[in-house]
Amino acid sequence: MTGRPKIGGITMRRLAALLLLAAPLPALAQSLPVVEEQSIDQLRAAMASGTSSEAITRAYLARIEAMDRKGPSLRAVIAVNPDAIAEAKASDARRKAKKLLGPLDGVPILIKDNIETRDPIATTAGSLALKDNVTKRDAPVVALLRARGAVILGKTNLSEWANIRSTKSMSGWSAVGGLVRNPYALDRTACGSSSGTGAGIAASFAAAGLGTETDGSVVCPSSMNGLVGLKPTVGLVSRSYVVPISHSQDTPGPMARSVKDAAILLSAMVGADPADPATADAGKYRRDYAAALTPNGLKGLRIAVYRGEMPTLEKVQFERALAVLKALGAVLVDVTRPKTEGMGDAEFDVLKFELKSDLDKYLAATPPAVKTRTLDQVIAFNSANAATEMPYFAQEIFDMAAKSKGVDEPTYKDQRAKSLAAAKGAIDKMLADAGATILVQPTYGPAWLSDPVYGDQYTGPSSSELPAISGYPNLTVPMGLVRGLPVGISFIGPVYSEQALLNAGYAYEQASKARVAPRYLPTVDAGPNIEAVR
């Protein structure tokens, strides 16, 4: 795939990263600590025992330097934060003064590059049209993490414009960052749009990270990169200063290597934001989501099970996961998904109309250095720079959105009402039919080959559509490998049921121990073998 473009601030950000890594290390950090596969609790224990946040942060930066453009060349990180070491040193000072801000203090976190940070790096959404979008402000969700002492390590690559530009896109590709590679098999997709966060956290480039989802963009890359990913209830986490697609469906979400790490991150993300009316009730749900986790979280719990249509090997793995749930005391009730004719088309209309209005509003408030201040101007920029912006796929969704009247389109409200009623109705009916509070199903099939000619080739069932449209939460947890590639199981519930989903997912995770660390293979055997849950 194409390399990182040598344009404007992009090269300077890379230079800043190299200079940062080349800086002399203090004696304490001469031997960098092991950070691969380390949980947040393990990092906290290390810091409590004398390892500095600075040393941990340098270890992650060294790992990114060694593996993101060298070695397996994952292309998961668009830019490291030149201020990361200073933030780590500030955490070390707080620890010395016994004034820690919480469980994330000193813990390095990666942020998807459609979420603004106050650091001297651009928020690009993967597009060269936003290469000068240095806003010098934190999105509220980032401000909450920073207020709890998290070290903002850098920004992750993504499917450009969060995968809303083209129906024939290749997930994980952006003009700024190139193509993200799956650390389990480098020729496979990392899915999207939070592909860089997915691959980067799987590869231990940080303790955990933020993604965003409109429909599938947290749970798909989490599932295909062997991670836990939570798409929260829409309105639990602020969307302000996040490059938008849809105010009806957009939300940031945590991505991590364990349920507990995802719960710790979520606990720091929740909060009301006056600029985001959807979050008006979020303050009621601020809590320590990790504190309530227990291995007994499935005992006596009624769970609706939707199997759907899936290939044999994925079905075998899912049945093994269901057996774990049952052995832990869950009562499993099979359900049939209600028909939802027209829901997908209605959702697509809503996304187009809201993209037009929401993106125009966001672009109008970007710094003066950003010259593309409307969707029409972005389209013109892409056409004028087609060799770098559109080498593989075009921008037909952008074109369709631009031709609409946005949320003033006469059919907008009806289409939103139609898709919302269908999605909520389907989940609610499956839960009611089973007398259950949680629905489980496979998240996605295994990762497909990255293909610049034909684009994405989704396989197997998908858990994302109904929760995305309804605004309900969706938690994916690893359930093992199929032909060497990760697959996940989704736990879905009604609005603000995050605690129940995390409890169930944690109990399953602790019993199944299904996650397998990546091996950075060039490819995987496509034969009929399947790895057992250990």
MARFI-997358 format. One record per residue (C-alpha): residue number from 1; x, y, z; chain. Coordinates in steps of 0.05 Angstrom, whole numbers, plus 5000, padded with zeros to 4 digits. Layout:
// residues N
(numar NUM (X Y Z) 'A')
...
END
This chain:
// residues 534
(numar 1 (5000 5000 5000) 'A')
(numar 2 (5021 5072 4994) 'A')
(numar 3 (5069 5100 5045) 'A')
(numar 4 (5056 5158 5092) 'A')
(numar 5 (5048 5221 5049) 'A')
(numar 6 (5104 5272 5057) 'A')
(numar 7 (5057 5331 5062) 'A')
(numar 8 (5055 5390 5111) 'A')
(numar 9 (5051 5371 5184) 'A')
(numar 10 (5052 5296 5172) 'A')
(numar 11 (5127 5293 5160) 'A')
(numar 12 (5139 5340 5219) 'A')
(numar 13 (5099 5295 5265) 'A')
(numar 14 (5141 5236 5244) 'A')
(numar 15 (5204 5275 5256) 'A')
(numar 16 (5179 5294 5325) 'A')
(numar 17 (5168 5221 5341) 'A')
(numar 18 (5238 5202 5319) 'A')
(numar 19 (5270 5258 5359) 'A')
(numar 20 (5229 5239 5420) 'A')
(numar 21 (5252 5167 5416) 'A')
(numar 22 (5324 5188 5404) 'A')
(numar 23 (5326 5230 5467) 'A')
(numar 24 (5374 5206 5522) 'A')
(numar 25 (5340 5160 5571) 'A')
(numar 26 (5348 5171 5646) 'A')
(numar 27 (5383 5115 5684) 'A')
(numar 28 (5317 5089 5711) 'A')
(numar 29 (5292 5076 5640) 'A')
(numar 30 (5356 5050 5607) 'A')
(numar 31 (5326 4980 5608) 'A')
(numar 32 (5256 4989 5583) 'A')
(numar 33 (5201 4948 5618) 'A')
(numar 34 (5162 4894 5583) 'A')
(numar 35 (5095 4922 5560) 'A')
(numar 36 (5072 4867 5512) 'A')
(numar 37 (5006 4837 5534) 'A')
(numar 38 (5007 4876 5599) 'A')
(numar 39 (4940 4894 5630) 'A')
(numar 40 (4925 4961 5663) 'A')
(numar 41 (4928 4927 5731) 'A')
(numar 42 (4997 4899 5714) 'A')
(numar 43 (5022 4967 5692) 'A')
(numar 44 (4994 4998 5756) 'A')
(numar 45 (5029 4945 5798) 'A')
(numar 46 (5094 4959 5762) 'A')
(numar 47 (5088 5033 5775) 'A')
(numar 48 (5071 5020 5848) 'A')
(numar 49 (5135 4978 5852) 'A')
(numar 50 (5179 5033 5824) 'A')
(numar 51 (5175 5029 5749) 'A')
(numar 52 (5161 5098 5722) 'A')
(numar 53 (5105 5118 5675) 'A')
(numar 54 (5160 5151 5634) 'A')
(numar 55 (5196 5083 5625) 'A')
(numar 56 (5130 5049 5607) 'A')
(numar 57 (5113 5104 5558) 'A')
(numar 58 (5182 5100 5525) 'A')
(numar 59 (5174 5024 5520) 'A')
(numar 60 (5108 5032 5482) 'A')
(numar 61 (5139 5086 5437) 'A')
(numar 62 (5198 5040 5423) 'A')
(numar 63 (5150 4983 5406) 'A')
(numar 64 (5112 5028 5358) 'A')
(numar 65 (5177 5050 5326) 'A')
(numar 66 (5200 4978 5317) 'A')
(numar 67 (5135 4949 5291) 'A')
(numar 68 (5090 5002 5260) 'A')
(numar 69 (5133 5020 5200) 'A')
(numar 70 (5186 4967 5209) 'A')
(numar 71 (5179 4893 5224) 'A')
(numar 72 (5107 4873 5210) 'A')
(numar 73 (5092 4945 5189) 'A')
(numar 74 (5022 4948 5219) 'A')
(numar 75 (5010 5022 5202) 'A')
(numar 76 (4965 5026 5262) 'A')
(numar 77 (4990 5094 5288) 'A')
(numar 78 (4984 5158 5248) 'A')
(numar 79 (5021 5201 5297) 'A')
(numar 80 (5053 5196 5366) 'A')
(numar 81 (5043 5252 5415) 'A')
(numar 82 (5105 5295 5424) 'A')
(numar 83 (5079 5312 5494) 'A')
(numar 84 (5071 5239 5516) 'A')
(numar 85 (5137 5237 5555) 'A')
(numar 86 (5120 5302 5591) 'A')
(numar 87 (5052 5274 5610) 'A')
(numar 88 (5085 5211 5637) 'A')
(numar 89 (5134 5252 5677) 'A')
(numar 90 (5076 5292 5707) 'A')
(numar 91 (5044 5226 5728) 'A')
(numar 92 (5108 5203 5760) 'A')
(numar 93 (5110 5269 5800) 'A')
(numar 94 (5038 5258 5823) 'A')
(numar 95 (5055 5187 5845) 'A')
(numar 96 (5115 5212 5884) 'A')
(numar 97 (5070 5264 5917) 'A')
(numar 98 (5016 5211 5931) 'A')
(numar 99 (4966 5251 5890) 'A')
(numar 100 (4945 5200 5837) 'A')
(numar 101 (4883 5217 5796) 'A')
(numar 102 (4856 5146 5790) 'A')
(numar 103 (4870 5077 5760) 'A')
(numar 104 (4890 5106 5693) 'A')
(numar 105 (4943 5153 5721) 'A')
(numar 106 (5007 5142 5681) 'A')
(numar 107 (4975 5090 5634) 'A')
(numar 108 (4988 5103 5559) 'A')
(numar 109 (4925 5105 5516) 'A')
(numar 110 (4917 5111 5440) 'A')
(numar 111 (4862 5154 5409) 'A')
(numar 112 (4829 5144 5341) 'A')
(numar 113 (4848 5200 5294) 'A')
(numar 114 (4777 5227 5286) 'A')
(numar 115 (4776 5248 5360) 'A')
(numar 116 (4808 5315 5376) 'A')
(numar 117 (4863 5322 5427) 'A')
(numar 118 (4897 5386 5450) 'A')
(numar 119 (4965 5359 5431) 'A')
(numar 120 (5005 5392 5374) 'A')
(numar 121 (4981 5340 5323) 'A')
(numar 122 (4925 5343 5272) 'A')
(numar 123 (4859 5306 5276) 'A')
(numar 124 (4854 5282 5205) 'A')
(numar 125 (4801 5227 5201) 'A')
(numar 126 (4853 5197 5155) 'A')
(numar 127 (4843 5250 5101) 'A')
(numar 128 (4894 5298 5073) 'A')
(numar 129 (4838 5349 5071) 'A')
(numar 130 (4846 5354 5147) 'A')
(numar 131 (4922 5351 5150) 'A')
(numar 132 (4923 5421 5182) 'A')
(numar 133 (4866 5408 5231) 'A')
(numar 134 (4907 5422 5294) 'A')
(numar 135 (4851 5446 5340) 'A')
(numar 136 (4891 5449 5405) 'A')
(numar 137 (4829 5425 5443) 'A')
(numar 138 (4809 5360 5475) 'A')
(numar 139 (4744 5325 5458) 'A')
(numar 140 (4707 5319 5524) 'A')
(numar 141 (4719 5244 5525) 'A')
(numar 142 (4794 5256 5519) 'A')
(numar 143 (4791 5310 5572) 'A')
(numar 144 (4759 5260 5620) 'A')
(numar 145 (4814 5210 5607) 'A')
(numar 146 (4868 5263 5617) 'A')
(numar 147 (4835 5287 5681) 'A')
(numar 148 (4845 5217 5708) 'A')
(numar 149 (4919 5218 5690) 'A')
(numar 150 (4919 5177 5626) 'A')
(numar 151 (4979 5189 5581) 'A')
(numar 152 (4955 5205 5510) 'A')
(numar 153 (5006 5166 5471) 'A')
(numar 154 (4983 5183 5400) 'A')
(numar 155 (4930 5178 5346) 'A')
(numar 156 (4911 5115 5309) 'A')
(numar 157 (4899 5103 5235) 'A')
(numar 158 (4828 5089 5211) 'A')
(numar 159 (4785 5076 5150) 'A')
(numar 160 (4786 5146 5120) 'A')
(numar 161 (4727 5188 5142) 'A')
(numar 162 (4706 5130 5186) 'A')
(numar 163 (4688 5088 5125) 'A')
(numar 164 (4631 5132 5100) 'A')
(numar 165 (4662 5156 5035) 'A')
(numar 166 (4649 5097 4988) 'A')
(numar 167 (4609 5033 4983) 'A')
(numar 168 (4671 4998 4955) 'A')
(numar 169 (4721 5019 5008) 'A')
(numar 170 (4778 4978 5035) 'A')
(numar 171 (4772 4979 5111) 'A')
(numar 172 (4833 5005 5147) 'A')
(numar 173 (4860 5048 5089) 'A')
(numar 174 (4870 5123 5094) 'A')
(numar 175 (4909 5172 5051) 'A')
(numar 176 (4946 5196 5112) 'A')
(numar 177 (4963 5129 5144) 'A')
(numar 178 (4962 5077 5088) 'A')
(numar 179 (4932 5008 5101) 'A')
(numar 180 (4927 4980 5172) 'A')
(numar 181 (4948 4906 5174) 'A')
(numar 182 (4918 4853 5218) 'A')
(numar 183 (4971 4828 5268) 'A')
(numar 184 (4943 4757 5265) 'A')
(numar 185 (4954 4753 5190) 'A')
(numar 186 (4985 4812 5155) 'A')
(numar 187 (4947 4801 5090) 'A')
(numar 188 (4880 4804 5125) 'A')
(numar 189 (4836 4864 5141) 'A')
(numar 190 (4838 4897 5209) 'A')
(numar 191 (4766 4917 5195) 'A')
(numar 192 (4743 4987 5207) 'A')
(numar 193 (4735 5041 5217) 'A')
(numar 194 (4773 5037 5283) 'A')
(numar 195 (4825 4992 5249) 'A')
(numar 196 (4887 5026 5277) 'A')
(numar 197 (4861 5022 5348) 'A')
(numar 198 (4844 4949 5337) 'A')
(numar 199 (4911 4929 5308) 'A')
(numar 200 (4950 4975 5354) 'A')
(numar 201 (4920 4950 5419) 'A')
(numar 202 (4925 4877 5395) 'A')
(numar 203 (4999 4890 5382) 'A')
(numar 204 (5008 4922 5451) 'A')
(numar 205 (5024 4991 5425) 'A')
(numar 206 (4986 5018 5486) 'A')
(numar 207 (4948 4991 5545) 'A')
(numar 208 (4881 5006 5513) 'A')
(numar 209 (4850 5054 5463) 'A')
(numar 210 (4790 5092 5438) 'A')
(numar 211 (4751 5076 5376) 'A')
(numar 212 (4686 5105 5349) 'A')
(numar 213 (4626 5069 5320) 'A')
(numar 214 (4568 5089 5275) 'A')
(numar 215 (4553 5017 5254) 'A')
(numar 216 (4606 4964 5269) 'A')
(numar 217 (4668 5008 5274) 'A')
(numar 218 (4685 4987 5346) 'A')
(numar 219 (4659 4916 5348) 'A')
(numar 220 (4684 4894 5280) 'A')
(numar 221 (4758 4913 5289) 'A')
(numar 222 (4755 4889 5361) 'A')
(numar 223 (4728 4821 5339) 'A')
(numar 224 (4777 4813 5281) 'A')
(numar 225 (4837 4835 5323) 'A')
(numar 226 (4823 4791 5383) 'A')
(numar 227 (4800 4848 5428) 'A')
(numar 228 (4744 4866 5476) 'A')
(numar 229 (4706 4925 5447) 'A')
(numar 230 (4646 4961 5474) 'A')
(numar 231 (4599 5003 5432) 'A')
(numar 232 (4564 5041 5489) 'A')
(numar 233 (4493 5066 5492) 'A')
(numar 234 (4489 5127 5447) 'A')
(numar 235 (4490 5185 5496) 'A')
(numar 236 (4532 5153 5550) 'A')
(numar 237 (4596 5184 5522) 'A')
(numar 238 (4603 5253 5491) 'A')
(numar 239 (4613 5260 5416) 'A')
(numar 240 (4634 5334 5416) 'A')
(numar 241 (4697 5348 5376) 'A')
(numar 242 (4693 5280 5342) 'A')
(numar 243 (4692 5283 5266) 'A')
(numar 244 (4620 5263 5255) 'A')
(numar 245 (4578 5218 5211) 'A')
(numar 246 (4512 5213 5248) 'A')
(numar 247 (4488 5245 5312) 'A')
(numar 248 (4436 5189 5317) 'A')
(numar 249 (4487 5133 5317) 'A')
(numar 250 (4558 5158 5330) 'A')
(numar 251 (4593 5142 5396) 'A')
(numar 252 (4664 5132 5421) 'A')
(numar 253 (4678 5066 5454) 'A')
(numar 254 (4735 5031 5492) 'A')
(numar 255 (4778 4976 5460) 'A')
(numar 256 (4824 4933 5502) 'A')
(numar 257 (4854 4864 5510) 'A')
(numar 258 (4809 4846 5568) 'A')
(numar 259 (4739 4861 5594) 'A')
(numar 260 (4767 4892 5658) 'A')
(numar 261 (4812 4940 5619) 'A')
(numar 262 (4753 4960 5575) 'A')
(numar 263 (4712 4971 5639) 'A')
(numar 264 (4766 5014 5670) 'A')
(numar 265 (4770 5056 5608) 'A')
(numar 266 (4694 5063 5602) 'A')
(numar 267 (4691 5086 5675) 'A')
(numar 268 (4733 5146 5657) 'A')
(numar 269 (4695 5163 5593) 'A')
(numar 270 (4624 5170 5617) 'A')
(numar 271 (4596 5240 5630) 'A')
(numar 272 (4545 5292 5610) 'A')
(numar 273 (4566 5345 5559) 'A')
(numar 274 (4522 5407 5551) 'A')
(numar 275 (4544 5411 5478) 'A')
(numar 276 (4517 5341 5465) 'A')
(numar 277 (4443 5337 5484) 'A')
(numar 278 (4443 5261 5477) 'A')
(numar 279 (4486 5257 5540) 'A')
(numar 280 (4437 5292 5586) 'A')
(numar 281 (4426 5229 5628) 'A')
(numar 282 (4498 5204 5625) 'A')
(numar 283 (4515 5230 5694) 'A')
(numar 284 (4467 5180 5725) 'A')
(numar 285 (4511 5124 5698) 'A')
(numar 286 (4580 5147 5720) 'A')
(numar 287 (4609 5091 5762) 'A')
(numar 288 (4667 5044 5770) 'A')
(numar 289 (4646 4992 5719) 'A')
(numar 290 (4706 4948 5736) 'A')
(numar 291 (4690 4943 5811) 'A')
(numar 292 (4628 4900 5801) 'A')
(numar 293 (4660 4848 5754) 'A')
(numar 294 (4655 4777 5781) 'A')
(numar 295 (4668 4708 5752) 'A')
(numar 296 (4598 4689 5776) 'A')
(numar 297 (4564 4741 5731) 'A')
(numar 298 (4527 4689 5689) 'A')
(numar 299 (4497 4646 5744) 'A')
(numar 300 (4422 4641 5735) 'A')
(numar 301 (4422 4693 5679) 'A')
(numar 302 (4372 4682 5623) 'A')
(numar 303 (4404 4696 5555) 'A')
(numar 304 (4371 4700 5487) 'A')
(numar 305 (4413 4665 5435) 'A')
(numar 306 (4411 4685 5361) 'A')
(numar 307 (4453 4638 5318) 'A')
(numar 308 (4437 4664 5249) 'A')
(numar 309 (4469 4634 5187) 'A')
(numar 310 (4544 4621 5193) 'A')
(numar 311 (4596 4575 5163) 'A')
(numar 312 (4609 4509 5198) 'A')
(numar 313 (4674 4528 5232) 'A')
(numar 314 (4647 4593 5260) 'A')
(numar 315 (4586 4553 5284) 'A')
(numar 316 (4631 4504 5320) 'A')
(numar 317 (4667 4560 5356) 'A')
(numar 318 (4601 4594 5375) 'A')
(numar 319 (4572 4530 5402) 'A')
(numar 320 (4634 4522 5445) 'A')
(numar 321 (4623 4592 5472) 'A')
(numar 322 (4551 4576 5487) 'A')
(numar 323 (4573 4514 5525) 'A')
(numar 324 (4617 4557 5569) 'A')
(numar 325 (4559 4604 5583) 'A')
(numar 326 (4515 4544 5602) 'A')
(numar 327 (4568 4513 5646) 'A')
(numar 328 (4572 4579 5684) 'A')
(numar 329 (4498 4575 5701) 'A')
(numar 330 (4467 4616 5645) 'A')
(numar 331 (4398 4594 5619) 'A')
(numar 332 (4401 4596 5543) 'A')
(numar 333 (4339 4607 5501) 'A')
(numar 334 (4341 4605 5425) 'A')
(numar 335 (4306 4662 5389) 'A')
(numar 336 (4291 4681 5318) 'A')
(numar 337 (4307 4750 5292) 'A')
(numar 338 (4244 4787 5271) 'A')
(numar 339 (4241 4811 5199) 'A')
(numar 340 (4263 4883 5189) 'A')
(numar 341 (4247 4898 5116) 'A')
(numar 342 (4271 4966 5093) 'A')
(numar 343 (4311 4980 5157) 'A')
(numar 344 (4379 4979 5123) 'A')
(numar 345 (4357 5025 5067) 'A')
(numar 346 (4326 5073 5118) 'A')
(numar 347 (4390 5073 5159) 'A')
(numar 348 (4431 5088 5098) 'A')
(numar 349 (4387 5148 5082) 'A')
(numar 350 (4394 5173 5154) 'A')
(numar 351 (4469 5167 5152) 'A')
(numar 352 (4473 5205 5085) 'A')
(numar 353 (4428 5261 5109) 'A')
(numar 354 (4461 5269 5177) 'A')
(numar 355 (4531 5265 5146) 'A')
(numar 356 (4514 5325 5102) 'A')
(numar 357 (4489 5367 5160) 'A')
(numar 358 (4535 5343 5216) 'A')
(numar 359 (4600 5344 5175) 'A')
(numar 360 (4586 5413 5147) 'A')
(numar 361 (4576 5439 5218) 'A')
(numar 362 (4640 5407 5242) 'A')
(numar 363 (4682 5431 5183) 'A')
(numar 364 (4657 5503 5191) 'A')
(numar 365 (4687 5505 5261) 'A')
(numar 366 (4756 5478 5243) 'A')
(numar 367 (4818 5523 5247) 'A')
(numar 368 (4829 5573 5191) 'A')
(numar 369 (4886 5532 5164) 'A')
(numar 370 (4835 5479 5142) 'A')
(numar 371 (4811 5500 5073) 'A')
(numar 372 (4758 5446 5063) 'A')
(numar 373 (4701 5476 5103) 'A')
(numar 374 (4641 5439 5072) 'A')
(numar 375 (4627 5369 5046) 'A')
(numar 376 (4626 5398 4975) 'A')
(numar 377 (4696 5426 4985) 'A')
(numar 378 (4721 5359 5011) 'A')
(numar 379 (4692 5325 4949) 'A')
(numar 380 (4728 5377 4905) 'A')
(numar 381 (4793 5366 4944) 'A')
(numar 382 (4789 5291 4934) 'A')
(numar 383 (4776 5299 4859) 'A')
(numar 384 (4835 5347 4853) 'A')
(numar 385 (4880 5300 4891) 'A')
(numar 386 (4853 5234 4864) 'A')
(numar 387 (4921 5201 4859) 'A')
(numar 388 (4932 5204 4934) 'A')
(numar 389 (4860 5207 4959) 'A')
(numar 390 (4825 5159 4912) 'A')
(numar 391 (4875 5108 4886) 'A')
(numar 392 (4830 5049 4903) 'A')
(numar 393 (4759 5072 4912) 'A')
(numar 394 (4717 5134 4898) 'A')
(numar 395 (4669 5177 4940) 'A')
(numar 396 (4600 5159 4916) 'A')
(numar 397 (4570 5162 4987) 'A')
(numar 398 (4598 5232 4995) 'A')
(numar 399 (4568 5250 4928) 'A')
(numar 400 (4499 5224 4948) 'A')
(numar 401 (4502 5260 5015) 'A')
(numar 402 (4523 5326 4983) 'A')
(numar 403 (4464 5324 4936) 'A')
(numar 404 (4415 5318 4994) 'A')
(numar 405 (4387 5373 5037) 'A')
(numar 406 (4415 5340 5099) 'A')
(numar 407 (4368 5336 5158) 'A')
(numar 408 (4321 5383 5120) 'A')
(numar 409 (4308 5327 5070) 'A')
(numar 410 (4232 5315 5070) 'A')
(numar 411 (4240 5240 5082) 'A')
(numar 412 (4293 5246 5137) 'A')
(numar 413 (4249 5242 5199) 'A')
(numar 414 (4207 5185 5171) 'A')
(numar 415 (4268 5144 5152) 'A')
(numar 416 (4298 5154 5221) 'A')
(numar 417 (4233 5134 5255) 'A')
(numar 418 (4228 5072 5210) 'A')
(numar 419 (4299 5047 5222) 'A')
(numar 420 (4297 5062 5297) 'A')
(numar 421 (4230 5027 5308) 'A')
(numar 422 (4253 4966 5269) 'A')
(numar 423 (4319 4959 5305) 'A')
(numar 424 (4292 4971 5376) 'A')
(numar 425 (4232 4927 5361) 'A')
(numar 426 (4276 4869 5338) 'A')
(numar 427 (4321 4869 5399) 'A')
(numar 428 (4264 4881 5447) 'A')
(numar 429 (4224 4823 5417) 'A')
(numar 430 (4282 4774 5420) 'A')
(numar 431 (4294 4792 5493) 'A')
(numar 432 (4220 4787 5510) 'A')
(numar 433 (4212 4721 5474) 'A')
(numar 434 (4267 4691 5517) 'A')
(numar 435 (4248 4728 5581) 'A')
(numar 436 (4320 4752 5579) 'A')
(numar 437 (4359 4816 5592) 'A')
(numar 438 (4418 4799 5547) 'A')
(numar 439 (4423 4775 5475) 'A')
(numar 440 (4484 4738 5449) 'A')
(numar 441 (4506 4724 5378) 'A')
(numar 442 (4570 4719 5337) 'A')
(numar 443 (4600 4788 5327) 'A')
(numar 444 (4629 4778 5256) 'A')
(numar 445 (4663 4724 5217) 'A')
(numar 446 (4739 4721 5212) 'A')
(numar 447 (4779 4774 5176) 'A')
(numar 448 (4778 4772 5100) 'A')
(numar 449 (4836 4787 5054) 'A')
(numar 450 (4850 4861 5044) 'A')
(numar 451 (4831 4875 4972) 'A')
(numar 452 (4843 4941 4937) 'A')
(numar 453 (4804 4918 4876) 'A')
(numar 454 (4739 4891 4905) 'A')
(numar 455 (4741 4924 4973) 'A')
(numar 456 (4711 4893 5035) 'A')
(numar 457 (4683 4823 5032) 'A')
(numar 458 (4642 4816 5096) 'A')
(numar 459 (4632 4743 5117) 'A')
(numar 460 (4586 4710 5167) 'A')
(numar 461 (4534 4744 5211) 'A')
(numar 462 (4542 4814 5239) 'A')
(numar 463 (4519 4836 5308) 'A')
(numar 464 (4528 4910 5296) 'A')
(numar 465 (4467 4934 5257) 'A')
(numar 466 (4411 4928 5308) 'A')
(numar 467 (4449 4958 5367) 'A')
(numar 468 (4479 5013 5323) 'A')
(numar 469 (4412 5037 5297) 'A')
(numar 470 (4375 5029 5363) 'A')
(numar 471 (4430 5061 5404) 'A')
(numar 472 (4435 4999 5448) 'A')
(numar 473 (4502 4976 5475) 'A')
(numar 474 (4542 4919 5444) 'A')
(numar 475 (4601 4885 5477) 'A')
(numar 476 (4645 4837 5437) 'A')
(numar 477 (4692 4788 5473) 'A')
(numar 478 (4742 4741 5439) 'A')
(numar 479 (4717 4670 5431) 'A')
(numar 480 (4779 4640 5399) 'A')
(numar 481 (4808 4630 5330) 'A')
(numar 482 (4780 4602 5265) 'A')
(numar 483 (4836 4583 5217) 'A')
(numar 484 (4884 4626 5258) 'A')
(numar 485 (4838 4687 5256) 'A')
(numar 486 (4801 4716 5316) 'A')
(numar 487 (4725 4715 5322) 'A')
(numar 488 (4683 4746 5377) 'A')
(numar 489 (4617 4736 5414) 'A')
(numar 490 (4571 4796 5424) 'A')
(numar 491 (4532 4812 5487) 'A')
(numar 492 (4475 4860 5471) 'A')
(numar 493 (4425 4893 5518) 'A')
(numar 494 (4377 4952 5525) 'A')
(numar 495 (4401 5023 5537) 'A')
(numar 496 (4448 5035 5594) 'A')
(numar 497 (4457 4960 5607) 'A')
(numar 498 (4534 4966 5602) 'A')
(numar 499 (4545 4939 5672) 'A')
(numar 500 (4504 4876 5659) 'A')
(numar 501 (4540 4864 5592) 'A')
(numar 502 (4609 4874 5623) 'A')
(numar 503 (4591 4827 5680) 'A')
(numar 504 (4569 4772 5632) 'A')
(numar 505 (4627 4783 5585) 'A')
(numar 506 (4677 4782 5642) 'A')
(numar 507 (4650 4716 5670) 'A')
(numar 508 (4654 4685 5600) 'A')
(numar 509 (4724 4712 5588) 'A')
(numar 510 (4751 4687 5654) 'A')
(numar 511 (4724 4617 5643) 'A')
(numar 512 (4739 4610 5569) 'A')
(numar 513 (4808 4643 5566) 'A')
(numar 514 (4795 4645 5492) 'A')
(numar 515 (4838 4703 5471) 'A')
(numar 516 (4903 4685 5436) 'A')
(numar 517 (4958 4736 5426) 'A')
(numar 518 (4976 4754 5354) 'A')
(numar 519 (5037 4723 5319) 'A')
(numar 520 (5045 4772 5260) 'A')
(numar 521 (5042 4717 5208) 'A')
(numar 522 (5047 4737 5134) 'A')
(numar 523 (4985 4696 5121) 'A')
(numar 524 (4945 4639 5152) 'A')
(numar 525 (4929 4569 5130) 'A')
(numar 526 (4859 4569 5100) 'A')
(numar 527 (4850 4495 5116) 'A')
(numar 528 (4793 4466 5157) 'A')
(numar 529 (4828 4467 5225) 'A')
(numar 530 (4798 4503 5285) 'A')
(numar 531 (4833 4521 5349) 'A')
(numar 532 (4799 4496 5411) 'A')
(numar 533 (4781 4542 5469) 'A')
(numar 534 (4832 4525 5522) 'A')
END
